Amino acid sequence: MSDAALRFDHLALPVYDARQTYRFYSEVLKLPLVDALSGDDWGGKPWLMMFFGAGAQLIALCALRGARPAPRDDLPDDVRHYAFSVASRAEQRQWMARLEAHGVQYTEEDHGRQHSIYFRDPNGIMLEVTTPASTGAAASDHAAGQLVQRWIEAAPTAPRAP
Protein backbone atom coordinates (compact mmCIF):
# COMPACT_ATOMS: atom_id res chain seq x y z
CA MET A 1 0.00 0.00 0.00
CA SER A 2 1.37 3.36 -1.00
CA ASP A 3 1.62 6.25 1.42
CA ALA A 4 1.41 8.73 -1.45
CA ALA A 5 -1.27 11.37 -0.83
CA LEU A 6 -4.28 11.34 -3.13
CA ARG A 7 -5.04 14.49 -5.08
CA PHE A 8 -8.41 15.27 -6.66
CA ASP A 9 -8.18 14.99 -10.46
CA HIS A 10 -11.63 15.18 -12.06
CA LEU A 11 -15.32 14.78 -11.39
CA ALA A 12 -17.38 12.75 -13.87
CA LEU A 13 -21.14 13.39 -14.05
CA PRO A 14 -23.82 11.97 -16.34
CA VAL A 15 -25.70 14.50 -18.46
CA TYR A 16 -28.76 14.01 -20.65
CA ASP A 17 -28.81 16.95 -23.06
CA ALA A 18 -25.36 17.47 -24.58
CA ARG A 19 -26.35 20.62 -26.49
CA GLN A 20 -27.80 22.45 -23.47
CA THR A 21 -25.01 21.16 -21.21
CA TYR A 22 -22.31 22.45 -23.59
CA ARG A 23 -24.02 25.85 -23.82
CA PHE A 24 -24.52 26.14 -20.05
CA TYR A 25 -20.98 25.22 -19.02
CA SER A 26 -19.25 27.21 -21.79
CA GLU A 27 -21.52 30.27 -22.07
CA VAL A 28 -23.21 30.65 -18.67
CA LEU A 29 -20.44 29.35 -16.39
CA LYS A 30 -17.65 30.48 -18.77
CA LEU A 31 -15.63 27.30 -18.19
CA PRO A 32 -13.19 26.38 -20.97
CA LEU A 33 -13.85 23.17 -22.90
CA VAL A 34 -10.36 21.65 -22.67
CA ASP A 35 -10.96 18.23 -24.25
CA ALA A 36 -13.66 15.98 -25.66
CA LEU A 37 -13.82 12.26 -26.38
CA SER A 38 -16.50 10.15 -28.01
CA GLY A 39 -17.13 6.54 -28.88
CA ASP A 40 -19.71 4.03 -29.99
CA ASP A 41 -20.12 1.74 -26.99
CA TRP A 42 -20.27 2.72 -23.34
CA GLY A 43 -22.75 0.30 -21.85
CA GLY A 44 -24.17 -0.24 -25.34
CA LYS A 45 -24.69 3.46 -26.04
CA PRO A 46 -22.82 6.00 -28.19
CA TRP A 47 -21.18 8.52 -25.89
CA LEU A 48 -19.62 11.96 -25.65
CA MET A 49 -17.42 13.15 -22.77
CA MET A 50 -16.83 16.90 -22.48
CA PHE A 51 -13.98 18.03 -20.20
CA PHE A 52 -14.33 21.53 -18.78
CA GLY A 53 -11.52 23.20 -16.85
CA ALA A 54 -12.34 24.39 -13.34
CA GLY A 55 -9.13 25.77 -11.89
CA ALA A 56 -6.58 22.96 -11.61
CA GLN A 57 -9.28 20.26 -11.87
CA LEU A 58 -11.59 19.00 -14.59
CA ILE A 59 -15.31 18.33 -14.81
CA ALA A 60 -16.05 15.45 -17.19
CA LEU A 61 -19.64 15.64 -18.39
CA CYS A 62 -20.68 12.30 -19.88
CA ALA A 63 -23.57 12.10 -22.36
CA LEU A 64 -24.79 8.65 -23.43
CA ARG A 65 -27.26 8.76 -26.30
CA GLY A 66 -30.68 7.61 -25.12
CA ALA A 67 -29.77 7.53 -21.40
CA ARG A 68 -32.44 8.71 -18.97
CA PRO A 69 -32.01 10.20 -15.50
CA ALA A 70 -32.31 7.80 -12.56
CA PRO A 71 -35.48 8.07 -10.46
CA ARG A 72 -35.33 10.63 -7.66
CA ASP A 73 -34.47 9.43 -4.20
CA ASP A 74 -35.72 10.79 -0.87
CA LEU A 75 -32.66 12.94 -0.12
CA PRO A 76 -32.94 16.74 0.10
CA ASP A 77 -32.12 18.38 -3.24
CA ASP A 78 -28.95 20.07 -2.02
CA VAL A 79 -27.35 17.03 -0.35
CA ARG A 80 -25.79 16.15 -3.70
CA HIS A 81 -24.16 19.28 -5.10
CA TYR A 82 -20.88 20.47 -6.59
CA ALA A 83 -19.31 23.71 -5.43
CA PHE A 84 -17.21 26.38 -7.08
CA SER A 85 -15.74 29.28 -5.13
CA VAL A 86 -15.06 32.95 -5.74
CA ALA A 87 -12.83 35.27 -3.73
CA SER A 88 -15.44 37.74 -2.48
CA ARG A 89 -19.12 38.59 -2.04
CA ALA A 90 -18.68 41.20 -4.78
CA GLU A 91 -17.59 38.47 -7.23
CA GLN A 92 -20.45 36.28 -6.04
CA ARG A 93 -22.89 39.12 -6.75
CA GLN A 94 -21.47 39.31 -10.28
CA TRP A 95 -22.27 35.61 -10.68
CA MET A 96 -25.77 36.19 -9.36
CA ALA A 97 -26.26 38.91 -11.99
CA ARG A 98 -24.85 36.61 -14.68
CA LEU A 99 -27.21 33.80 -13.70
CA GLU A 100 -30.16 36.21 -13.70
CA ALA A 101 -29.16 37.48 -17.17
CA HIS A 102 -29.26 33.89 -18.43
CA GLY A 103 -32.60 33.14 -16.75
CA VAL A 104 -31.08 30.76 -14.19
CA GLN A 105 -32.90 30.74 -10.86
CA TYR A 106 -30.83 30.46 -7.69
CA THR A 107 -31.22 30.48 -3.93
CA GLU A 108 -28.90 31.97 -1.31
CA GLU A 109 -27.75 30.50 1.97
CA ASP A 110 -25.59 31.97 4.71
CA HIS A 111 -23.46 29.22 6.28
CA GLY A 112 -21.76 31.50 8.81
CA ARG A 113 -18.18 31.10 7.55
CA GLN A 114 -19.34 31.05 3.94
CA HIS A 115 -22.15 32.47 1.84
CA SER A 116 -23.46 30.37 -1.04
CA ILE A 117 -25.77 30.49 -4.02
CA TYR A 118 -27.29 27.28 -5.38
CA PHE A 119 -28.68 26.63 -8.86
CA ARG A 120 -29.24 23.78 -11.30
CA ASP A 121 -27.65 23.03 -14.64
CA PRO A 122 -29.87 21.85 -17.56
CA ASN A 123 -29.60 18.25 -16.29
CA GLY A 124 -30.86 19.08 -12.81
CA ILE A 125 -27.37 18.91 -11.28
CA MET A 126 -27.20 21.17 -8.23
CA LEU A 127 -24.26 23.60 -8.35
CA GLU A 128 -23.00 26.08 -5.79
CA VAL A 129 -20.89 29.23 -5.90
CA THR A 130 -19.53 29.92 -2.41
CA THR A 131 -17.32 32.55 -0.85
CA PRO A 132 -14.79 32.56 0.61
CA ALA A 133 -13.20 29.37 -0.70
CA SER A 134 -12.98 26.41 1.65
CA THR A 135 -9.58 25.84 3.13
CA GLY A 136 -7.66 23.05 1.46
CA ALA A 137 -6.14 21.56 4.60
CA ALA A 138 -4.14 18.41 3.87
CA ALA A 139 -3.72 17.23 7.46
CA SER A 140 -6.38 15.37 9.39
CA ASP A 141 -8.24 17.39 12.02
CA HIS A 142 -8.52 15.54 15.34
CA ALA A 143 -11.66 17.42 16.46
CA ALA A 144 -13.36 16.65 13.14
CA GLY A 145 -12.52 12.98 13.57
CA GLN A 146 -14.01 12.98 17.07
CA LEU A 147 -17.24 14.59 15.82
CA VAL A 148 -17.52 11.95 13.08
CA GLN A 149 -16.96 9.11 15.58
CA ARG A 150 -19.61 10.50 17.99
CA TRP A 151 -22.14 10.81 15.17
CA ILE A 152 -21.45 7.29 13.89
CA GLU A 153 -21.67 5.75 17.36
CA ALA A 154 -25.00 7.51 18.09
CA ALA A 155 -26.62 6.35 14.83
CA PRO A 156 -28.39 3.05 14.23
CA THR A 157 -26.69 0.73 11.75
CA ALA A 158 -26.85 2.26 8.28
CA PRO A 159 -28.39 0.34 5.38
CA ARG A 160 -25.87 -1.05 2.91
CA ALA A 161 -25.60 0.45 -0.56
CA PRO A 162 -26.96 -1.76 -3.34
Residue frames as a rotation matrix with the C-alpha (Angstrom) as fourth column:
MET 1
0.579 0.815 0.000 0.00
0.815 -0.579 0.000 0.00
0.000 0.000 -1.000 0.00
SER 2
-0.273 -0.674 0.687 1.37
0.666 -0.648 -0.371 3.36
0.695 0.356 0.625 -1.00
ASP 3
-0.083 0.186 -0.979 1.62
0.867 -0.471 -0.163 6.25
-0.491 -0.862 -0.123 1.42
ALA 4
-0.904 -0.246 0.350 1.41
0.409 -0.737 0.538 8.73
0.126 0.629 0.767 -1.45
ALA 5
-0.532 0.721 -0.444 -1.27
0.026 -0.511 -0.859 11.37
-0.846 -0.469 0.253 -0.83
LEU 6
-0.180 0.584 0.791 -4.28
0.967 0.251 0.034 11.34
-0.179 0.772 -0.610 -3.13
ARG 7
-0.799 -0.032 -0.601 -5.04
-0.056 -0.990 0.126 14.49
-0.599 0.134 0.790 -5.08
PHE 8
0.256 0.956 0.141 -8.41
0.209 0.088 -0.974 15.27
-0.944 0.279 -0.177 -6.66
ASP 9
-0.782 -0.562 0.270 -8.18
0.329 -0.004 0.944 14.99
-0.530 0.827 0.188 -10.46
HIS 10
-0.832 0.548 -0.083 -11.63
-0.384 -0.462 0.799 15.18
0.400 0.697 0.595 -12.06
LEU 11
-0.498 0.805 0.323 -15.32
-0.250 0.223 -0.942 14.78
-0.830 -0.550 0.090 -11.39
ALA 12
-0.969 0.218 -0.117 -17.38
-0.046 0.309 0.950 12.75
0.243 0.926 -0.289 -13.87
LEU 13
-0.506 0.863 0.012 -21.14
-0.239 -0.127 -0.963 13.39
-0.829 -0.490 0.270 -14.05
PRO 14
-0.557 0.402 0.727 -23.82
0.799 0.501 0.334 11.97
-0.229 0.766 -0.600 -16.34
VAL 15
-0.599 0.428 -0.677 -25.70
-0.376 -0.896 -0.235 14.50
-0.707 0.113 0.698 -18.46
TYR 16
-0.220 0.665 0.713 -28.76
0.562 0.685 -0.465 14.01
-0.797 0.298 -0.524 -20.65
ASP 17
0.880 0.416 0.229 -28.81
0.431 -0.498 -0.753 16.95
-0.199 0.761 -0.617 -23.06
ALA 18
0.002 -0.996 0.092 -25.36
0.943 0.033 0.330 17.47
-0.332 0.086 0.939 -24.58
ARG 19
-0.116 -0.012 0.993 -26.35
0.687 -0.723 0.072 20.62
0.717 0.691 0.092 -26.49
GLN 20
0.731 0.473 0.491 -27.80
-0.006 -0.716 0.699 22.45
0.682 -0.514 -0.521 -23.47
THR 21
0.795 -0.513 -0.324 -25.01
0.505 0.263 0.822 21.16
-0.337 -0.817 0.468 -21.21
TYR 22
-0.143 -0.876 0.460 -22.31
0.988 -0.155 0.012 22.45
0.060 0.457 0.888 -23.59
ARG 23
0.071 0.248 0.966 -24.02
0.347 -0.914 0.209 25.85
0.935 0.320 -0.151 -23.82
PHE 24
0.924 0.379 0.047 -24.52
0.078 -0.309 0.948 26.14
0.373 -0.873 -0.315 -20.05
TYR 25
0.629 -0.726 -0.279 -20.98
0.615 0.245 0.749 25.22
-0.476 -0.643 0.601 -19.02
SER 26
-0.312 -0.802 0.509 -19.25
0.950 -0.264 0.166 27.21
0.001 0.536 0.844 -21.79
GLU 27
-0.280 0.248 0.927 -21.52
0.384 -0.856 0.345 30.27
0.880 0.453 0.145 -22.07
VAL 28
0.721 0.632 0.282 -23.21
-0.014 -0.394 0.919 30.65
0.692 -0.667 -0.276 -18.67
LEU 29
0.899 -0.387 -0.204 -20.44
0.301 0.207 0.931 29.35
-0.318 -0.898 0.303 -16.39
LYS 30
0.772 -0.603 -0.201 -17.65
-0.605 -0.600 -0.523 30.48
0.195 0.525 -0.828 -18.77
LEU 31
0.364 -0.664 0.653 -15.63
-0.268 0.597 0.756 27.30
-0.892 -0.451 0.040 -18.19
PRO 32
-0.126 -0.471 -0.873 -13.19
-0.976 -0.098 0.194 26.38
-0.177 0.877 -0.447 -20.97
LEU 33
0.940 0.299 0.164 -13.85
-0.241 0.922 -0.304 23.17
-0.242 0.246 0.939 -22.90
VAL 34
0.164 -0.986 -0.025 -10.36
-0.860 -0.155 0.486 21.65
-0.484 -0.059 -0.873 -22.67
ASP 35
-0.907 -0.412 -0.084 -10.96
-0.397 0.773 0.495 18.23
-0.138 0.482 -0.865 -24.25
ALA 36
0.254 0.966 0.056 -13.66
-0.885 0.255 -0.389 15.98
-0.390 0.050 0.919 -25.66
LEU 37
-0.902 -0.421 0.095 -13.82
-0.360 0.856 0.372 12.26
-0.238 0.302 -0.923 -26.38
SER 38
0.186 0.981 -0.058 -16.50
-0.931 0.157 -0.331 10.15
-0.315 0.116 0.942 -28.01
GLY 39
-0.904 -0.424 0.061 -17.13
-0.388 0.871 0.303 6.54
-0.182 0.250 -0.951 -28.88
ASP 40
-0.411 0.740 -0.533 -19.71
-0.600 0.220 0.769 4.03
0.686 0.636 0.353 -29.99
ASP 41
0.309 0.536 -0.786 -20.12
0.123 0.797 0.591 1.74
0.943 -0.279 0.180 -26.99
TRP 42
-0.850 -0.358 0.386 -20.27
-0.357 -0.147 -0.922 2.72
0.387 -0.922 -0.002 -23.34
GLY 43
-0.668 0.629 0.398 -22.75
-0.128 0.429 -0.894 0.30
-0.733 -0.648 -0.206 -21.85
GLY 44
-0.346 0.508 0.789 -24.17
0.844 0.536 0.025 -0.24
-0.410 0.674 -0.614 -25.34
LYS 45
0.751 0.642 -0.152 -24.69
0.538 -0.729 -0.424 3.46
-0.383 0.237 -0.893 -26.04
PRO 46
0.110 -0.667 0.737 -22.82
0.708 -0.468 -0.529 6.00
0.698 0.580 0.420 -28.19
TRP 47
0.575 0.047 -0.817 -21.18
0.771 -0.365 0.522 8.52
-0.273 -0.930 -0.246 -25.89
LEU 48
0.276 -0.496 0.824 -19.62
0.266 -0.784 -0.561 11.96
0.924 0.374 -0.085 -25.65
MET 49
0.414 -0.225 -0.882 -17.42
0.895 -0.075 0.439 13.15
-0.165 -0.972 0.170 -22.77
MET 50
0.504 -0.195 0.842 -16.83
0.225 -0.911 -0.345 16.90
0.834 0.363 -0.415 -22.48
PHE 51
0.058 -0.580 -0.813 -13.98
0.997 0.080 0.014 18.03
0.057 -0.811 0.582 -20.20
PHE 52
0.665 0.172 0.726 -14.33
0.168 -0.983 0.079 21.53
0.727 0.069 -0.683 -18.78
GLY 53
-0.437 -0.879 -0.191 -11.52
0.526 -0.078 -0.847 23.20
0.729 -0.471 0.497 -16.85
ALA 54
0.781 0.584 0.221 -12.34
0.116 -0.484 0.867 24.39
0.614 -0.651 -0.446 -13.34
GLY 55
0.643 -0.677 0.358 -9.13
-0.716 -0.368 0.593 25.77
-0.270 -0.638 -0.722 -11.89
ALA 56
-0.440 -0.896 -0.062 -6.58
-0.885 0.420 0.203 22.96
-0.156 0.144 -0.977 -11.61
GLN 57
-0.580 0.298 0.759 -9.28
0.020 0.936 -0.352 20.26
-0.815 -0.188 -0.548 -11.87
LEU 58
-0.896 0.308 -0.320 -11.59
-0.348 -0.037 0.937 19.00
0.277 0.951 0.140 -14.59
ILE 59
-0.150 0.912 0.381 -15.31
-0.494 0.265 -0.828 18.33
-0.856 -0.313 0.411 -14.81
ALA 60
-0.986 -0.125 -0.111 -16.05
-0.162 0.549 0.820 15.45
-0.042 0.826 -0.562 -17.19
LEU 61
-0.169 0.986 -0.006 -19.64
-0.692 -0.123 -0.712 15.64
-0.702 -0.116 0.702 -18.39
CYS 62
-0.934 -0.260 0.244 -20.68
-0.097 0.844 0.527 12.30
-0.343 0.468 -0.814 -19.88
ALA 63
-0.016 0.935 -0.355 -23.57
-0.890 -0.175 -0.420 12.10
-0.455 0.310 0.835 -22.36
LEU 64
-0.869 -0.120 0.480 -24.79
0.059 0.938 0.341 8.65
-0.491 0.325 -0.808 -23.43
ARG 65
-0.723 0.606 -0.332 -27.26
-0.624 -0.367 0.690 8.76
0.296 0.706 0.643 -26.30
GLY 66
-0.051 0.847 -0.528 -30.68
-0.168 0.514 0.841 7.61
0.984 0.132 0.116 -25.12
ALA 67
-0.689 -0.224 -0.689 -29.77
0.594 0.370 -0.714 7.53
0.415 -0.902 -0.121 -21.40
ARG 68
0.301 0.839 0.453 -32.44
0.121 -0.505 0.855 8.71
0.946 -0.203 -0.254 -18.97
PRO 69
-0.376 -0.412 0.830 -32.01
-0.722 -0.431 -0.541 10.20
0.581 -0.803 -0.136 -15.50
ALA 70
-0.777 0.077 -0.624 -32.31
0.389 0.839 -0.381 7.80
0.494 -0.539 -0.682 -12.56
PRO 71
0.344 0.939 0.007 -35.48
0.505 -0.191 0.841 8.07
0.792 -0.286 -0.540 -10.46
ARG 72
-0.007 -0.279 0.960 -35.33
-0.570 -0.788 -0.233 10.63
0.822 -0.549 -0.153 -7.66
ASP 73
-0.410 -0.132 -0.903 -34.47
0.614 0.692 -0.380 9.43
0.674 -0.710 -0.202 -4.20
ASP 74
0.614 0.759 -0.215 -35.72
0.640 -0.320 0.699 10.79
0.462 -0.567 -0.682 -0.87
LEU 75
-0.248 -0.785 -0.567 -32.66
0.945 -0.326 0.039 12.94
-0.215 -0.526 0.823 -0.12
PRO 76
0.504 0.343 -0.792 -32.94
0.240 -0.937 -0.253 16.74
-0.829 -0.062 -0.555 0.10
ASP 77
0.959 -0.022 0.283 -32.12
0.275 -0.164 -0.947 18.38
0.068 0.986 -0.151 -3.24
ASP 78
0.666 -0.715 0.212 -28.95
-0.589 -0.679 -0.438 20.07
0.457 0.167 -0.873 -2.02
VAL 79
0.696 -0.457 0.554 -27.35
-0.234 0.585 0.777 17.03
-0.679 -0.670 0.300 -0.35
ARG 80
0.137 -0.610 0.781 -25.79
0.831 0.500 0.245 16.15
-0.539 0.615 0.575 -3.70
HIS 81
0.986 0.144 -0.082 -24.16
0.081 -0.851 -0.519 19.28
-0.144 0.505 -0.851 -5.10
TYR 82
0.186 -0.946 0.264 -20.88
0.981 0.162 -0.109 20.47
0.060 0.279 0.958 -6.59
ALA 83
0.796 0.164 -0.583 -19.31
0.388 -0.877 0.284 23.71
-0.465 -0.452 -0.761 -5.43
PHE 84
0.116 -0.730 0.674 -17.21
0.719 -0.406 -0.564 26.38
0.685 0.550 0.477 -7.08
SER 85
0.304 -0.014 -0.952 -15.74
0.814 -0.516 0.268 29.28
-0.495 -0.857 -0.145 -5.13
VAL 86
0.406 -0.244 0.880 -15.06
0.449 -0.786 -0.425 32.95
0.796 0.568 -0.210 -5.74
ALA 87
-0.527 -0.827 -0.196 -12.83
0.599 -0.198 -0.776 35.27
0.603 -0.526 0.600 -3.73
SER 88
-0.985 0.116 -0.128 -15.44
0.000 -0.741 -0.671 37.74
-0.172 -0.661 0.730 -2.48
ARG 89
-0.173 0.984 -0.032 -19.12
0.544 0.068 -0.836 38.59
-0.821 -0.162 -0.547 -2.04
ALA 90
0.039 0.140 -0.989 -18.68
-0.578 -0.804 -0.137 41.20
-0.815 0.578 0.050 -4.78
GLU 91
-0.796 -0.358 -0.488 -17.59
-0.605 0.441 0.663 38.47
-0.022 0.823 -0.567 -7.23
GLN 92
-0.797 0.570 0.200 -20.45
0.493 0.805 -0.330 36.28
-0.349 -0.164 -0.923 -6.04
ARG 93
0.048 0.824 -0.564 -22.89
0.066 -0.566 -0.822 39.12
-0.997 0.003 -0.082 -6.75
GLN 94
-0.347 -0.235 -0.908 -21.47
-0.853 -0.324 0.410 39.31
-0.391 0.916 -0.088 -10.28
TRP 95
-0.996 0.001 -0.087 -22.27
-0.032 0.925 0.380 35.61
0.081 0.381 -0.921 -10.68
MET 96
-0.396 0.915 -0.082 -25.77
0.512 0.145 -0.847 36.19
-0.762 -0.377 -0.526 -9.36
ALA 97
0.079 0.383 -0.920 -26.26
-0.508 -0.779 -0.368 38.91
-0.858 0.497 0.133 -11.99
ARG 98
-0.699 -0.404 -0.590 -24.85
-0.712 0.310 0.630 36.61
-0.072 0.860 -0.505 -14.68
LEU 99
-0.891 0.421 0.170 -27.21
0.398 0.904 -0.157 33.80
-0.220 -0.072 -0.973 -13.70
GLU 100
-0.062 0.902 -0.426 -30.16
0.238 -0.402 -0.884 36.21
-0.969 -0.156 -0.190 -13.70
ALA 101
-0.163 -0.069 -0.984 -29.16
-0.778 -0.604 0.171 37.48
-0.606 0.794 0.045 -17.17
HIS 102
-0.830 -0.181 -0.527 -29.26
-0.487 0.696 0.528 33.89
0.271 0.695 -0.666 -18.43
GLY 103
0.102 0.994 -0.044 -32.60
-0.784 0.108 0.612 33.14
0.613 -0.027 0.790 -16.75
VAL 104
-0.281 -0.268 -0.922 -31.08
0.277 0.897 -0.345 30.76
0.919 -0.352 -0.177 -14.19
GLN 105
0.655 0.565 0.502 -32.90
-0.365 -0.344 0.865 30.74
0.661 -0.750 -0.019 -10.86
TYR 106
-0.391 -0.799 -0.457 -30.83
0.224 0.399 -0.889 30.46
0.893 -0.450 0.023 -7.69
THR 107
0.849 0.515 -0.119 -31.22
0.231 -0.159 0.960 30.48
0.475 -0.842 -0.254 -3.93
GLU 108
-0.053 -0.860 0.508 -28.90
-0.436 -0.438 -0.786 31.97
0.898 -0.263 -0.351 -1.31
GLU 109
0.821 0.241 -0.517 -27.75
0.344 0.515 0.786 30.50
0.456 -0.823 0.340 1.97
ASP 110
0.265 -0.716 0.646 -25.59
-0.752 -0.572 -0.326 31.97
0.603 -0.399 -0.690 4.71
HIS 111
0.555 -0.145 -0.819 -23.46
0.309 0.950 0.041 29.22
0.772 -0.276 0.572 6.28
GLY 112
0.903 -0.284 -0.321 -21.76
0.237 -0.293 0.926 31.50
-0.357 -0.913 -0.197 8.81
ARG 113
-0.020 -0.994 -0.110 -18.18
0.179 -0.111 0.978 31.10
-0.984 0.000 0.180 7.55
GLN 114
-0.930 -0.259 0.261 -19.34
0.276 -0.021 0.961 31.05
-0.244 0.966 0.091 3.94
HIS 115
-0.042 0.909 -0.415 -22.15
-0.453 -0.388 -0.803 32.47
-0.891 0.154 0.428 1.84
SER 116
-0.824 -0.259 0.505 -23.46
0.220 0.674 0.705 30.37
-0.523 0.692 -0.498 -1.04
ILE 117
-0.043 0.821 -0.569 -25.77
-0.910 -0.268 -0.317 30.49
-0.413 0.504 0.759 -4.02
TYR 118
-0.589 -0.035 0.807 -27.29
0.088 0.990 0.106 27.28
-0.803 0.133 -0.580 -5.38
PHE 119
0.132 0.611 -0.781 -28.68
-0.872 -0.303 -0.385 26.63
-0.472 0.731 0.492 -8.86
ARG 120
0.322 0.073 0.944 -29.24
0.150 0.981 -0.127 23.78
-0.935 0.182 0.305 -11.30
ASP 121
-0.761 -0.512 -0.398 -27.65
-0.387 -0.134 0.912 23.03
-0.520 0.848 -0.096 -14.64
PRO 122
-0.240 0.731 -0.639 -29.87
-0.953 -0.054 0.297 21.85
0.182 0.680 0.710 -17.56
ASN 123
-0.372 0.029 -0.928 -29.60
-0.133 0.988 0.084 18.25
0.919 0.155 -0.364 -16.29
GLY 124
0.728 0.683 0.058 -30.86
-0.097 0.018 0.995 19.08
0.678 -0.731 0.079 -12.81
ILE 125
0.046 -0.799 -0.600 -27.37
0.838 0.357 -0.412 18.91
0.543 -0.484 0.686 -11.28
MET 126
0.946 0.279 -0.165 -27.20
0.320 -0.721 0.615 21.17
0.053 -0.634 -0.771 -8.23
LEU 127
-0.019 -0.957 0.288 -24.26
0.726 -0.211 -0.654 23.60
0.687 0.197 0.699 -8.35
GLU 128
0.762 0.162 -0.627 -23.00
0.601 -0.540 0.590 26.08
-0.243 -0.826 -0.508 -5.79
VAL 129
0.053 -0.773 0.632 -20.89
0.374 -0.572 -0.730 29.23
0.926 0.275 0.258 -5.90
THR 130
0.762 0.174 -0.624 -19.53
0.640 -0.046 0.767 29.92
0.104 -0.984 -0.146 -2.41
THR 131
0.044 -0.785 0.618 -17.32
0.090 -0.613 -0.785 32.55
0.995 0.090 0.044 -0.85
PRO 132
0.135 -0.896 -0.424 -14.79
-0.972 -0.202 0.116 32.56
-0.190 0.397 -0.898 0.61
ALA 133
0.160 -0.163 -0.973 -13.20
-0.523 0.822 -0.224 29.37
0.837 0.545 0.046 -0.70
SER 134
0.994 0.111 0.023 -12.98
-0.087 0.616 0.783 26.41
0.073 -0.780 0.622 1.65
THR 135
0.231 -0.960 0.161 -9.58
-0.915 -0.158 0.370 25.84
-0.329 -0.233 -0.915 3.13
GLY 136
0.638 -0.066 -0.767 -7.66
-0.477 0.749 -0.461 23.05
0.605 0.660 0.446 1.46
ALA 137
0.203 -0.576 0.792 -6.14
-0.936 0.122 0.329 21.56
-0.286 -0.808 -0.514 4.60
ALA 138
0.102 -0.270 -0.957 -4.14
-0.605 0.747 -0.275 18.41
0.790 0.607 -0.088 3.87
ALA 139
-0.888 -0.455 -0.061 -3.72
-0.208 0.516 -0.831 17.23
0.410 -0.725 -0.553 7.46
SER 140
-0.148 0.842 -0.518 -6.38
0.590 0.496 0.637 15.37
0.794 -0.211 -0.570 9.39
ASP 141
-0.361 0.153 0.920 -8.24
-0.600 -0.793 -0.104 17.39
0.714 -0.590 0.378 12.02
HIS 142
-0.935 -0.090 -0.344 -8.52
0.175 0.724 -0.667 15.54
0.309 -0.683 -0.661 15.34
ALA 143
-0.691 0.720 -0.062 -11.66
-0.295 -0.360 -0.885 17.42
-0.659 -0.593 0.462 16.46
ALA 144
-0.117 0.640 -0.759 -13.36
-0.991 -0.031 0.127 16.65
0.058 0.768 0.638 13.14
GLY 145
-0.546 -0.169 -0.821 -12.52
-0.275 0.961 -0.015 12.98
0.791 0.218 -0.571 13.57
GLN 146
-0.974 0.204 -0.096 -14.01
0.152 0.280 -0.948 12.98
-0.167 -0.938 -0.304 17.07
LEU 147
-0.379 0.882 -0.282 -17.24
-0.736 -0.471 -0.486 14.59
-0.561 0.023 0.827 15.82
VAL 148
-0.152 0.282 -0.947 -17.52
-0.832 0.481 0.277 11.95
0.534 0.830 0.162 13.08
GLN 149
-0.801 -0.213 -0.560 -16.96
0.047 0.909 -0.413 9.11
0.597 -0.358 -0.718 15.58
ARG 150
-0.841 0.541 0.017 -19.61
-0.122 -0.158 -0.980 10.50
-0.527 -0.826 0.199 17.99
TRP 151
-0.155 0.817 -0.556 -22.14
-0.949 -0.279 -0.146 10.81
-0.274 0.505 0.818 15.17
ILE 152
-0.302 -0.021 -0.953 -21.45
-0.577 0.800 0.165 7.29
0.758 0.600 -0.254 13.89
GLU 153
-0.937 -0.128 -0.325 -21.67
0.156 0.679 -0.717 5.75
0.313 -0.723 -0.616 17.36
ALA 154
-0.697 0.715 -0.057 -25.00
-0.302 -0.365 -0.881 7.51
-0.650 -0.597 0.470 18.09
ALA 155
-0.182 0.633 -0.752 -26.62
-0.983 -0.127 0.131 6.35
-0.013 0.764 0.645 14.83
PRO 156
0.536 0.373 0.757 -28.39
-0.310 0.921 -0.235 3.05
-0.785 -0.109 0.609 14.23
THR 157
-0.391 -0.685 0.614 -26.69
0.326 0.521 0.789 0.73
-0.861 0.509 0.020 11.75
ALA 158
-0.200 0.242 -0.949 -26.85
-0.737 -0.676 -0.017 2.26
-0.646 0.696 0.314 8.28
PRO 159
0.773 0.463 0.434 -28.39
-0.037 0.716 -0.697 0.34
-0.633 0.523 0.571 5.38
ARG 160
-0.278 -0.899 0.339 -25.87
0.320 0.246 0.915 -1.05
-0.906 0.363 0.219 2.91
ALA 161
-0.151 0.139 -0.979 -25.60
-0.799 -0.599 0.039 0.45
-0.581 0.788 0.201 -0.56
PRO 162
0.806 0.521 0.281 -26.96
-0.253 0.732 -0.633 -1.76
-0.535 0.439 0.722 -3.34
